[in-house]
Amino acid sequence: MSTLKERLRSDLTSALRARDELRLSTLRLAVAAVKDAEVAGDAARELDDAEVEKILAREVRKRREAAEAFAGAGRAEQASRENAEGDVLAGYLPSQLGDEELAAIVDSVLADLGLSGPKAMGPVMKATQARVAGRADGRRVSDLVRARLTGGG
């Protein structure tokens, strides 16, 4: 079984052979981001799949934010390119949870911890993020947890 990093490199080579410019440039940036993370800090180290997924999720989020900024500035072509790059990278991440699945996880965490009120946000978020494990955007999780804790959801 190959690692996510190996899959990225293999797909990069395939994109190069296929002359798929969008996929090629996107995967080059993703592989570079992974490499940068590996050599950051005191000593170089090999990242596991979970760490690579976090990097890819961050890169997808950057693309989505850039697309929103370009769209807001009336630059539809650049926004479209950023969204396409985000879609390429999102294909390497675990499938995202639906609203019902996410709500069920949050409700389960709340029942397990027995907490309520806005002051419980931190512990509930920590436990929920552990169960969600990258399958939902942090903002979505935060909004739902906040709504549940304040009685709005």
MOPE-V200427 format. One record per residue. PHI is phi as a letter, one per 40 degrees, with the letter a starting at -180 (none if undefined). PSI is psi in radians with two decimals (999 if undefined). Layout:
PHI:PSI + PHI:PSI
This chain:
none:2.26 + c:2.71 + c:2.90 + c:-0.67 + c:-0.73 + c:-0.67 + c:-0.71 + c:-0.81 + c:-0.73 + c:-0.77 + c:-0.54 + c:-0.80 + c:-0.75 + c:-0.73 + c:-0.64 + c:-0.82 + c:-0.65 + c:-0.09 + f:0.67 + c:1.60 + c:-0.78 + c:-0.91 + c:-0.72 + c:-0.90 + c:-0.65 + c:-0.81 + c:-0.58 + c:-0.78 + c:-0.68 + c:-0.78 + c:-0.68 + c:-0.70 + c:-0.68 + c:-0.79 + c:-0.75 + d:-0.74 + c:-0.60 + c:-0.60 + c:-0.02 + c:2.63 + g:-2.84 + c:-0.69 + b:2.53 + c:2.55 + a:2.80 + c:2.30 + c:2.53 + c:3.05 + d:-0.67 + c:-0.71 + c:-0.66 + c:-0.70 + c:-0.70 + c:-0.72 + c:-0.78 + c:-0.69 + c:-0.71 + c:-0.71 + c:-0.69 + c:-0.78 + c:-0.72 + d:-0.74 + c:-0.73 + c:-0.74 + c:-0.71 + c:-0.70 + c:-0.73 + c:-0.72 + c:-0.76 + c:-0.73 + c:-0.71 + c:-0.48 + c:0.10 + g:0.40 + b:1.31 + c:-0.64 + c:-0.81 + c:-0.66 + c:-0.72 + c:-0.73 + c:-0.79 + c:-0.73 + c:-0.70 + c:-0.74 + c:-0.73 + c:-0.67 + c:-0.71 + d:-0.86 + c:-0.63 + c:-0.45 + c:-0.29 + c:-0.08 + c:2.75 + c:2.65 + c:2.51 + c:2.58 + c:2.52 + c:2.93 + d:-0.72 + c:-0.75 + c:-0.75 + c:-0.76 + c:-0.67 + c:-0.70 + c:-0.80 + c:-0.78 + c:-0.68 + c:-0.76 + c:-0.78 + c:-0.72 + c:-0.73 + c:-0.76 + c:-0.44 + g:0.48 + b:2.74 + a:2.92 + g:2.77 + c:-0.47 + c:-0.25 + c:0.00 + d:-0.86 + d:-1.01 + c:-0.65 + c:-0.74 + c:-0.77 + c:-0.84 + c:-0.69 + c:-0.78 + c:-0.62 + c:-0.70 + c:-0.59 + c:-0.66 + f:0.95 + g:0.10 + c:0.14 + a:2.50 + c:2.43 + d:-0.62 + c:-0.70 + c:-0.79 + c:-0.83 + d:-0.81 + c:-0.75 + c:-0.76 + c:-0.80 + d:-0.77 + c:-0.75 + c:-0.71 + c:-0.50 + c:0.08 + g:0.24 + c:0.16 + b:999
